[in-house]
Amino acid sequence: MSRLRITWCKSGIGYPRDQRRTLRALGFRRLNQTVEHDDTAPIRGMILKVKHLVKVEERGFEAE
């Protein structure tokens, strides 16, 4: 399964609470932090909700 590297680039101040809570659910704690998640439908949906606040990079499959 491919992975997504998500970086929080813009502050959530001034945006609706549900968008700020989505950032927290993705695992962000501070601005410019990067997290990695598996490329799944729920994660893609959360990214879509806060796409104006984050930057997404796709990473290929890596053998474990």
mmCIF file of the N, C-alpha and C atoms, coordinates in Angstrom:
data_MODEL
# 
_entry.id   MODEL 
# 
loop_
_atom_site.group_PDB 
_atom_site.id 
_atom_site.type_symbol 
_atom_site.label_atom_id 
_atom_site.label_alt_id 
_atom_site.label_comp_id 
_atom_site.label_asym_id 
_atom_site.label_entity_id 
_atom_site.label_seq_id 
_atom_site.pdbx_PDB_ins_code 
_atom_site.Cartn_x 
_atom_site.Cartn_y 
_atom_site.Cartn_z 
_atom_site.occupancy 
_atom_site.B_iso_or_equiv 
_atom_site.pdbx_formal_charge 
_atom_site.auth_seq_id 
_atom_site.auth_comp_id 
_atom_site.auth_asym_id 
_atom_site.auth_atom_id 
_atom_site.pdbx_PDB_model_num 
ATOM 1   N N  . MET A 1 1  ? 0.843   -1.179 0.000  1.00 0.00 ? 1  MET A N  1 
ATOM 2   C CA . MET A 1 1  ? 0.000   0.000  0.000  1.00 0.00 ? 1  MET A CA 1 
ATOM 3   C C  . MET A 1 1  ? 0.886   1.238  0.000  1.00 0.00 ? 1  MET A C  1 
ATOM 4   N N  . SER A 1 2  ? 0.521   2.225  -0.780 1.00 0.00 ? 2  SER A N  1 
ATOM 5   C CA . SER A 1 2  ? 1.327   3.445  -0.834 1.00 0.00 ? 2  SER A CA 1 
ATOM 6   C C  . SER A 1 2  ? 1.066   4.289  0.405  1.00 0.00 ? 2  SER A C  1 
ATOM 7   N N  . ARG A 1 3  ? 1.967   5.206  0.649  1.00 0.00 ? 3  ARG A N  1 
ATOM 8   C CA . ARG A 1 3  ? 1.883   6.074  1.823  1.00 0.00 ? 3  ARG A CA 1 
ATOM 9   C C  . ARG A 1 3  ? 1.730   7.521  1.375  1.00 0.00 ? 3  ARG A C  1 
ATOM 10  N N  . LEU A 1 4  ? 1.158   8.335  2.233  1.00 0.00 ? 4  LEU A N  1 
ATOM 11  C CA . LEU A 1 4  ? 1.016   9.754  1.977  1.00 0.00 ? 4  LEU A CA 1 
ATOM 12  C C  . LEU A 1 4  ? 1.811   10.518 3.027  1.00 0.00 ? 4  LEU A C  1 
ATOM 13  N N  . ARG A 1 5  ? 2.594   11.474 2.585  1.00 0.00 ? 5  ARG A N  1 
ATOM 14  C CA . ARG A 1 5  ? 3.305   12.363 3.498  1.00 0.00 ? 5  ARG A CA 1 
ATOM 15  C C  . ARG A 1 5  ? 2.558   13.695 3.472  1.00 0.00 ? 5  ARG A C  1 
ATOM 16  N N  . ILE A 1 6  ? 2.002   14.077 4.618  1.00 0.00 ? 6  ILE A N  1 
ATOM 17  C CA . ILE A 1 6  ? 1.153   15.256 4.708  1.00 0.00 ? 6  ILE A CA 1 
ATOM 18  C C  . ILE A 1 6  ? 1.844   16.289 5.590  1.00 0.00 ? 6  ILE A C  1 
ATOM 19  N N  . THR A 1 7  ? 1.961   17.515 5.095  1.00 0.00 ? 7  THR A N  1 
ATOM 20  C CA . THR A 1 7  ? 2.592   18.600 5.848  1.00 0.00 ? 7  THR A CA 1 
ATOM 21  C C  . THR A 1 7  ? 1.566   19.698 6.086  1.00 0.00 ? 7  THR A C  1 
ATOM 22  N N  . TRP A 1 8  ? 1.472   20.132 7.341  1.00 0.00 ? 8  TRP A N  1 
ATOM 23  C CA . TRP A 1 8  ? 0.553   21.203 7.713  1.00 0.00 ? 8  TRP A CA 1 
ATOM 24  C C  . TRP A 1 8  ? 1.236   22.522 7.408  1.00 0.00 ? 8  TRP A C  1 
ATOM 25  N N  . CYS A 1 9  ? 0.711   23.290 6.435  1.00 0.00 ? 9  CYS A N  1 
ATOM 26  C CA . CYS A 1 9  ? 1.372   24.500 5.930  1.00 0.00 ? 9  CYS A CA 1 
ATOM 27  C C  . CYS A 1 9  ? 0.716   25.801 6.353  1.00 0.00 ? 9  CYS A C  1 
ATOM 28  N N  . LYS A 1 10 ? -0.576  25.790 6.645  1.00 0.00 ? 10 LYS A N  1 
ATOM 29  C CA . LYS A 1 10 ? -1.279  27.032 6.954  1.00 0.00 ? 10 LYS A CA 1 
ATOM 30  C C  . LYS A 1 10 ? -2.101  26.853 8.228  1.00 0.00 ? 10 LYS A C  1 
ATOM 31  N N  . SER A 1 11 ? -2.109  27.871 9.063  1.00 0.00 ? 11 SER A N  1 
ATOM 32  C CA . SER A 1 11 ? -2.804  27.820 10.346 1.00 0.00 ? 11 SER A CA 1 
ATOM 33  C C  . SER A 1 11 ? -4.306  27.601 10.180 1.00 0.00 ? 11 SER A C  1 
ATOM 34  N N  . GLY A 1 12 ? -4.901  26.923 11.147 1.00 0.00 ? 12 GLY A N  1 
ATOM 35  C CA . GLY A 1 12 ? -6.329  26.678 11.143 1.00 0.00 ? 12 GLY A CA 1 
ATOM 36  C C  . GLY A 1 12 ? -7.129  27.775 11.829 1.00 0.00 ? 12 GLY A C  1 
ATOM 37  N N  . ILE A 1 13 ? -6.445  28.814 12.330 1.00 0.00 ? 13 ILE A N  1 
ATOM 38  C CA . ILE A 1 13 ? -7.136  29.916 12.997 1.00 0.00 ? 13 ILE A CA 1 
ATOM 39  C C  . ILE A 1 13 ? -8.064  30.600 11.997 1.00 0.00 ? 13 ILE A C  1 
ATOM 40  N N  . GLY A 1 14 ? -9.287  30.824 12.414 1.00 0.00 ? 14 GLY A N  1 
ATOM 41  C CA . GLY A 1 14 ? -10.257 31.491 11.552 1.00 0.00 ? 14 GLY A CA 1 
ATOM 42  C C  . GLY A 1 14 ? -11.060 30.543 10.684 1.00 0.00 ? 14 GLY A C  1 
ATOM 43  N N  . TYR A 1 15 ? -10.765 29.268 10.755 1.00 0.00 ? 15 TYR A N  1 
ATOM 44  C CA . TYR A 1 15 ? -11.515 28.268 9.996  1.00 0.00 ? 15 TYR A CA 1 
ATOM 45  C C  . TYR A 1 15 ? -12.465 27.545 10.937 1.00 0.00 ? 15 TYR A C  1 
ATOM 46  N N  . PRO A 1 16 ? -13.498 26.893 10.397 1.00 0.00 ? 16 PRO A N  1 
ATOM 47  C CA . PRO A 1 16 ? -14.473 26.207 11.246 1.00 0.00 ? 16 PRO A CA 1 
ATOM 48  C C  . PRO A 1 16 ? -13.828 25.153 12.148 1.00 0.00 ? 16 PRO A C  1 
ATOM 49  N N  . ARG A 1 17 ? -14.478 24.917 13.269 1.00 0.00 ? 17 ARG A N  1 
ATOM 50  C CA . ARG A 1 17 ? -13.967 23.973 14.267 1.00 0.00 ? 17 ARG A CA 1 
ATOM 51  C C  . ARG A 1 17 ? -13.769 22.575 13.682 1.00 0.00 ? 17 ARG A C  1 
ATOM 52  N N  . ASP A 1 18 ? -14.679 22.146 12.794 1.00 0.00 ? 18 ASP A N  1 
ATOM 53  C CA . ASP A 1 18 ? -14.544 20.795 12.247 1.00 0.00 ? 18 ASP A CA 1 
ATOM 54  C C  . ASP A 1 18 ? -13.261 20.651 11.432 1.00 0.00 ? 18 ASP A C  1 
ATOM 55  N N  . GLN A 1 19 ? -12.804 21.715 10.785 1.00 0.00 ? 19 GLN A N  1 
ATOM 56  C CA . GLN A 1 19 ? -11.549 21.644 10.040 1.00 0.00 ? 19 GLN A CA 1 
ATOM 57  C C  . GLN A 1 19 ? -10.356 21.582 10.993 1.00 0.00 ? 19 GLN A C  1 
ATOM 58  N N  . ARG A 1 20 ? -10.402 22.337 12.077 1.00 0.00 ? 20 ARG A N  1 
ATOM 59  C CA . ARG A 1 20 ? -9.326  22.276 13.073 1.00 0.00 ? 20 ARG A CA 1 
ATOM 60  C C  . ARG A 1 20 ? -9.278  20.900 13.729 1.00 0.00 ? 20 ARG A C  1 
ATOM 61  N N  . ARG A 1 21 ? -10.442 20.305 13.954 1.00 0.00 ? 21 ARG A N  1 
ATOM 62  C CA . ARG A 1 21 ? -10.486 18.966 14.546 1.00 0.00 ? 21 ARG A CA 1 
ATOM 63  C C  . ARG A 1 21 ? -9.994  17.907 13.561 1.00 0.00 ? 21 ARG A C  1 
ATOM 64  N N  . THR A 1 22 ? -10.203 18.134 12.275 1.00 0.00 ? 22 THR A N  1 
ATOM 65  C CA . THR A 1 22 ? -9.695  17.212 11.263 1.00 0.00 ? 22 THR A CA 1 
ATOM 66  C C  . THR A 1 22 ? -8.172  17.235 11.246 1.00 0.00 ? 22 THR A C  1 
ATOM 67  N N  . LEU A 1 23 ? -7.578  18.427 11.371 1.00 0.00 ? 23 LEU A N  1 
ATOM 68  C CA . LEU A 1 23 ? -6.112  18.516 11.453 1.00 0.00 ? 23 LEU A CA 1 
ATOM 69  C C  . LEU A 1 23 ? -5.600  17.710 12.641 1.00 0.00 ? 23 LEU A C  1 
ATOM 70  N N  . ARG A 1 24 ? -6.276  17.831 13.775 1.00 0.00 ? 24 ARG A N  1 
ATOM 71  C CA . ARG A 1 24 ? -5.875  17.093 14.978 1.00 0.00 ? 24 ARG A CA 1 
ATOM 72  C C  . ARG A 1 24 ? -6.031  15.585 14.759 1.00 0.00 ? 24 ARG A C  1 
ATOM 73  N N  . ALA A 1 25 ? -7.119  15.180 14.086 1.00 0.00 ? 25 ALA A N  1 
ATOM 74  C CA . ALA A 1 25 ? -7.364  13.757 13.826 1.00 0.00 ? 25 ALA A CA 1 
ATOM 75  C C  . ALA A 1 25 ? -6.308  13.169 12.894 1.00 0.00 ? 25 ALA A C  1 
ATOM 76  N N  . LEU A 1 26 ? -5.743  14.005 12.024 1.00 0.00 ? 26 LEU A N  1 
ATOM 77  C CA . LEU A 1 26 ? -4.670  13.532 11.145 1.00 0.00 ? 26 LEU A CA 1 
ATOM 78  C C  . LEU A 1 26 ? -3.358  13.366 11.901 1.00 0.00 ? 26 LEU A C  1 
ATOM 79  N N  . GLY A 1 27 ? -3.307  13.882 13.127 1.00 0.00 ? 27 GLY A N  1 
ATOM 80  C CA . GLY A 1 27 ? -2.109  13.701 13.949 1.00 0.00 ? 27 GLY A CA 1 
ATOM 81  C C  . GLY A 1 27 ? -1.246  14.936 14.071 1.00 0.00 ? 27 GLY A C  1 
ATOM 82  N N  . PHE A 1 28 ? -1.728  16.070 13.595 1.00 0.00 ? 28 PHE A N  1 
ATOM 83  C CA . PHE A 1 28 ? -0.933  17.291 13.675 1.00 0.00 ? 28 PHE A CA 1 
ATOM 84  C C  . PHE A 1 28 ? -1.034  17.922 15.047 1.00 0.00 ? 28 PHE A C  1 
ATOM 85  N N  . ARG A 1 29 ? 0.089   18.457 15.506 1.00 0.00 ? 29 ARG A N  1 
ATOM 86  C CA . ARG A 1 29 ? 0.120   19.182 16.769 1.00 0.00 ? 29 ARG A CA 1 
ATOM 87  C C  . ARG A 1 29 ? 0.654   20.597 16.580 1.00 0.00 ? 29 ARG A C  1 
ATOM 88  N N  . ARG A 1 30 ? 1.500   20.815 15.573 1.00 0.00 ? 30 ARG A N  1 
ATOM 89  C CA . ARG A 1 30 ? 2.054   22.149 15.342 1.00 0.00 ? 30 ARG A CA 1 
ATOM 90  C C  . ARG A 1 30 ? 2.228   22.399 13.857 1.00 0.00 ? 30 ARG A C  1 
ATOM 91  N N  . LEU A 1 31 ? 2.261   23.666 13.508 1.00 0.00 ? 31 LEU A N  1 
ATOM 92  C CA . LEU A 1 31 ? 2.419   24.094 12.131 1.00 0.00 ? 31 LEU A CA 1 
ATOM 93  C C  . LEU A 1 31 ? 3.752   23.598 11.568 1.00 0.00 ? 31 LEU A C  1 
ATOM 94  N N  . ASN A 1 32 ? 3.784   23.289 10.304 1.00 0.00 ? 32 ASN A N  1 
ATOM 95  C CA . ASN A 1 32 ? 4.949   22.771 9.571  1.00 0.00 ? 32 ASN A CA 1 
ATOM 96  C C  . ASN A 1 32 ? 5.348   21.361 9.995  1.00 0.00 ? 32 ASN A C  1 
ATOM 97  N N  . GLN A 1 33 ? 4.495   20.683 10.718 1.00 0.00 ? 33 GLN A N  1 
ATOM 98  C CA . GLN A 1 33 ? 4.747   19.290 11.087 1.00 0.00 ? 33 GLN A CA 1 
ATOM 99  C C  . GLN A 1 33 ? 4.365   18.392 9.912  1.00 0.00 ? 33 GLN A C  1 
ATOM 100 N N  . THR A 1 34 ? 5.075   17.286 9.768  1.00 0.00 ? 34 THR A N  1 
ATOM 101 C CA . THR A 1 34 ? 4.785   16.311 8.719  1.00 0.00 ? 34 THR A CA 1 
ATOM 102 C C  . THR A 1 34 ? 4.411   14.983 9.351  1.00 0.00 ? 34 THR A C  1 
ATOM 103 N N  . VAL A 1 35 ? 3.349   14.373 8.845  1.00 0.00 ? 35 VAL A N  1 
ATOM 104 C CA . VAL A 1 35 ? 2.924   13.045 9.295  1.00 0.00 ? 35 VAL A CA 1 
ATOM 105 C C  . VAL A 1 35 ? 2.787   12.141 8.082  1.00 0.00 ? 35 VAL A C  1 
ATOM 106 N N  . GLU A 1 36 ? 2.845   10.839 8.320  1.00 0.00 ? 36 GLU A N  1 
ATOM 107 C CA . GLU A 1 36 ? 2.655   9.861  7.242  1.00 0.00 ? 36 GLU A CA 1 
ATOM 108 C C  . GLU A 1 36 ? 1.482   8.960  7.583  1.00 0.00 ? 36 GLU A C  1 
ATOM 109 N N  . HIS A 1 37 ? 0.673   8.669  6.573  1.00 0.00 ? 37 HIS A N  1 
ATOM 110 C CA . HIS A 1 37 ? -0.473  7.776  6.725  1.00 0.00 ? 37 HIS A CA 1 
ATOM 111 C C  . HIS A 1 37 ? -0.545  6.872  5.511  1.00 0.00 ? 37 HIS A C  1 
ATOM 112 N N  . ASP A 1 38 ? -1.187  5.705  5.690  1.00 0.00 ? 38 ASP A N  1 
ATOM 113 C CA . ASP A 1 38 ? -1.482  4.851  4.551  1.00 0.00 ? 38 ASP A CA 1 
ATOM 114 C C  . ASP A 1 38 ? -2.491  5.558  3.662  1.00 0.00 ? 38 ASP A C  1 
ATOM 115 N N  . ASP A 1 39 ? -2.435  5.270  2.380  1.00 0.00 ? 39 ASP A N  1 
ATOM 116 C CA . ASP A 1 39 ? -3.338  5.898  1.414  1.00 0.00 ? 39 ASP A CA 1 
ATOM 117 C C  . ASP A 1 39 ? -4.667  5.145  1.417  1.00 0.00 ? 39 ASP A C  1 
ATOM 118 N N  . THR A 1 40 ? -5.575  5.562  2.299  1.00 0.00 ? 40 THR A N  1 
ATOM 119 C CA . THR A 1 40 ? -6.892  4.935  2.408  1.00 0.00 ? 40 THR A CA 1 
ATOM 120 C C  . THR A 1 40 ? -7.977  5.975  2.135  1.00 0.00 ? 40 THR A C  1 
ATOM 121 N N  . ALA A 1 41 ? -9.190  5.496  1.888  1.00 0.00 ? 41 ALA A N  1 
ATOM 122 C CA . ALA A 1 41 ? -10.310 6.395  1.593  1.00 0.00 ? 41 ALA A CA 1 
ATOM 123 C C  . ALA A 1 41 ? -10.617 7.360  2.745  1.00 0.00 ? 41 ALA A C  1 
ATOM 124 N N  . PRO A 1 42 ? -10.642 6.907  4.015  1.00 0.00 ? 42 PRO A N  1 
ATOM 125 C CA . PRO A 1 42 ? -10.918 7.857  5.098  1.00 0.00 ? 42 PRO A CA 1 
ATOM 126 C C  . PRO A 1 42 ? -9.854  8.958  5.211  1.00 0.00 ? 42 PRO A C  1 
ATOM 127 N N  . ILE A 1 43 ? -8.596  8.610  5.032  1.00 0.00 ? 43 ILE A N  1 
ATOM 128 C CA . ILE A 1 43 ? -7.520  9.596  5.090  1.00 0.00 ? 43 ILE A CA 1 
ATOM 129 C C  . ILE A 1 43 ? -7.655  10.578 3.933  1.00 0.00 ? 43 ILE A C  1 
ATOM 130 N N  . ARG A 1 44 ? -7.960  10.076 2.740  1.00 0.00 ? 44 ARG A N  1 
ATOM 131 C CA . ARG A 1 44 ? -8.157  10.954 1.588  1.00 0.00 ? 44 ARG A CA 1 
ATOM 132 C C  . ARG A 1 44 ? -9.315  11.922 1.827  1.00 0.00 ? 44 ARG A C  1 
ATOM 133 N N  . GLY A 1 45 ? -10.374 11.445 2.473  1.00 0.00 ? 45 GLY A N  1 
ATOM 134 C CA . GLY A 1 45 ? -11.508 12.310 2.781  1.00 0.00 ? 45 GLY A CA 1 
ATOM 135 C C  . GLY A 1 45 ? -11.130 13.419 3.746  1.00 0.00 ? 45 GLY A C  1 
ATOM 136 N N  . MET A 1 46 ? -10.318 13.082 4.763  1.00 0.00 ? 46 MET A N  1 
ATOM 137 C CA . MET A 1 46 ? -9.876  14.104 5.714  1.00 0.00 ? 46 MET A CA 1 
ATOM 138 C C  . MET A 1 46 ? -8.974  15.123 5.028  1.00 0.00 ? 46 MET A C  1 
ATOM 139 N N  . ILE A 1 47 ? -8.110  14.651 4.139  1.00 0.00 ? 47 ILE A N  1 
ATOM 140 C CA . ILE A 1 47 ? -7.228  15.562 3.400  1.00 0.00 ? 47 ILE A CA 1 
ATOM 141 C C  . ILE A 1 47 ? -8.058  16.493 2.528  1.00 0.00 ? 47 ILE A C  1 
ATOM 142 N N  . LEU A 1 48 ? -9.078  15.965 1.894  1.00 0.00 ? 48 LEU A N  1 
ATOM 143 C CA . LEU A 1 48 ? -9.938  16.780 1.036  1.00 0.00 ? 48 LEU A CA 1 
ATOM 144 C C  . LEU A 1 48 ? -10.606 17.905 1.829  1.00 0.00 ? 48 LEU A C  1 
ATOM 145 N N  . LYS A 1 49 ? -10.951 17.617 3.069  1.00 0.00 ? 49 LYS A N  1 
ATOM 146 C CA . LYS A 1 49 ? -11.617 18.618 3.906  1.00 0.00 ? 49 LYS A CA 1 
ATOM 147 C C  . LYS A 1 49 ? -10.692 19.780 4.266  1.00 0.00 ? 49 LYS A C  1 
ATOM 148 N N  . VAL A 1 50 ? -9.385  19.505 4.397  1.00 0.00 ? 50 VAL A N  1 
ATOM 149 C CA . VAL A 1 50 ? -8.433  20.557 4.805  1.00 0.00 ? 50 VAL A CA 1 
ATOM 150 C C  . VAL A 1 50 ? -7.359  20.774 3.740  1.00 0.00 ? 50 VAL A C  1 
ATOM 151 N N  . LYS A 1 51 ? -7.699  20.544 2.471  1.00 0.00 ? 51 LYS A N  1 
ATOM 152 C CA . LYS A 1 51 ? -6.706  20.627 1.393  1.00 0.00 ? 51 LYS A CA 1 
ATOM 153 C C  . LYS A 1 51 ? -6.089  22.013 1.268  1.00 0.00 ? 51 LYS A C  1 
ATOM 154 N N  . HIS A 1 52 ? -6.797  23.053 1.713  1.00 0.00 ? 52 HIS A N  1 
ATOM 155 C CA . HIS A 1 52 ? -6.279  24.415 1.639  1.00 0.00 ? 52 HIS A CA 1 
ATOM 156 C C  . HIS A 1 52 ? -5.282  24.716 2.762  1.00 0.00 ? 52 HIS A C  1 
ATOM 157 N N  . LEU A 1 53 ? -5.121  23.786 3.715  1.00 0.00 ? 53 LEU A N  1 
ATOM 158 C CA . LEU A 1 53 ? -4.224  23.991 4.850  1.00 0.00 ? 53 LEU A CA 1 
ATOM 159 C C  . LEU A 1 53 ? -3.008  23.074 4.831  1.00 0.00 ? 53 LEU A C  1 
ATOM 160 N N  . VAL A 1 54 ? -3.025  22.056 3.973  1.00 0.00 ? 54 VAL A N  1 
ATOM 161 C CA . VAL A 1 54 ? -1.954  21.062 3.980  1.00 0.00 ? 54 VAL A CA 1 
ATOM 162 C C  . VAL A 1 54 ? -1.347  20.874 2.587  1.00 0.00 ? 54 VAL A C  1 
ATOM 163 N N  . LYS A 1 55 ? -0.167  20.256 2.572  1.00 0.00 ? 55 LYS A N  1 
ATOM 164 C CA . LYS A 1 55 ? 0.496   19.858 1.330  1.00 0.00 ? 55 LYS A CA 1 
ATOM 165 C C  . LYS A 1 55 ? 0.663   18.343 1.392  1.00 0.00 ? 55 LYS A C  1 
ATOM 166 N N  . VAL A 1 56 ? 0.365   17.656 0.293  1.00 0.00 ? 56 VAL A N  1 
ATOM 167 C CA . VAL A 1 56 ? 0.393   16.194 0.269  1.00 0.00 ? 56 VAL A CA 1 
ATOM 168 C C  . VAL A 1 56 ? 1.382   15.698 -0.765 1.00 0.00 ? 56 VAL A C  1 
ATOM 169 N N  . GLU A 1 57 ? 2.203   14.732 -0.363 1.00 0.00 ? 57 GLU A N  1 
ATOM 170 C CA . GLU A 1 57 ? 3.130   14.067 -1.279 1.00 0.00 ? 57 GLU A CA 1 
ATOM 171 C C  . GLU A 1 57 ? 2.836   12.576 -1.228 1.00 0.00 ? 57 GLU A C  1 
ATOM 172 N N  . GLU A 1 58 ? 2.783   11.960 -2.384 1.00 0.00 ? 58 GLU A N  1 
ATOM 173 C CA . GLU A 1 58 ? 2.578   10.515 -2.434 1.00 0.00 ? 58 GLU A CA 1 
ATOM 174 C C  . GLU A 1 58 ? 3.925   9.824  -2.451 1.00 0.00 ? 58 GLU A C  1 
ATOM 175 N N  . ARG A 1 59 ? 4.028   8.780  -1.656 1.00 0.00 ? 59 ARG A N  1 
ATOM 176 C CA . ARG A 1 59 ? 5.241   7.972  -1.641 1.00 0.00 ? 59 ARG A CA 1 
ATOM 177 C C  . ARG A 1 59 ? 4.891   6.611  -2.175 1.00 0.00 ? 59 ARG A C  1 
ATOM 178 N N  . GLY A 1 60 ? 5.777   6.015  -2.934 1.00 0.00 ? 60 GLY A N  1 
ATOM 179 C CA . GLY A 1 60 ? 5.525   4.704  -3.514 1.00 0.00 ? 60 GLY A CA 1 
ATOM 180 C C  . GLY A 1 60 ? 5.575   3.606  -2.467 1.00 0.00 ? 60 GLY A C  1 
ATOM 181 N N  . PHE A 1 61 ? 5.307   2.419  -2.903 1.00 0.00 ? 61 PHE A N  1 
ATOM 182 C CA . PHE A 1 61 ? 5.344   1.256  -2.030 1.00 0.00 ? 61 PHE A CA 1 
ATOM 183 C C  . PHE A 1 61 ? 6.768   1.004  -1.551 1.00 0.00 ? 61 PHE A C  1 
ATOM 184 N N  . GLU A 1 62 ? 6.891   0.718  -0.264 1.00 0.00 ? 62 GLU A N  1 
ATOM 185 C CA . GLU A 1 62 ? 8.198   0.382  0.302  1.00 0.00 ? 62 GLU A CA 1 
ATOM 186 C C  . GLU A 1 62 ? 8.102   -0.980 0.980  1.00 0.00 ? 62 GLU A C  1 
ATOM 187 N N  . ALA A 1 63 ? 9.038   -1.843 0.704  1.00 0.00 ? 63 ALA A N  1 
ATOM 188 C CA . ALA A 1 63 ? 9.042   -3.165 1.307  1.00 0.00 ? 63 ALA A CA 1 
ATOM 189 C C  . ALA A 1 63 ? 9.312   -3.037 2.803  1.00 0.00 ? 63 ALA A C  1 
ATOM 190 N N  . GLU A 1 64 ? 8.596   -3.814 3.590  1.00 0.00 ? 64 GLU A N  1 
ATOM 191 C CA . GLU A 1 64 ? 8.766   -3.738 5.042  1.00 0.00 ? 64 GLU A CA 1 
ATOM 192 C C  . GLU A 1 64 ? 9.672   -4.824 5.537  1.00 0.00 ? 64 GLU A C  1 
# 
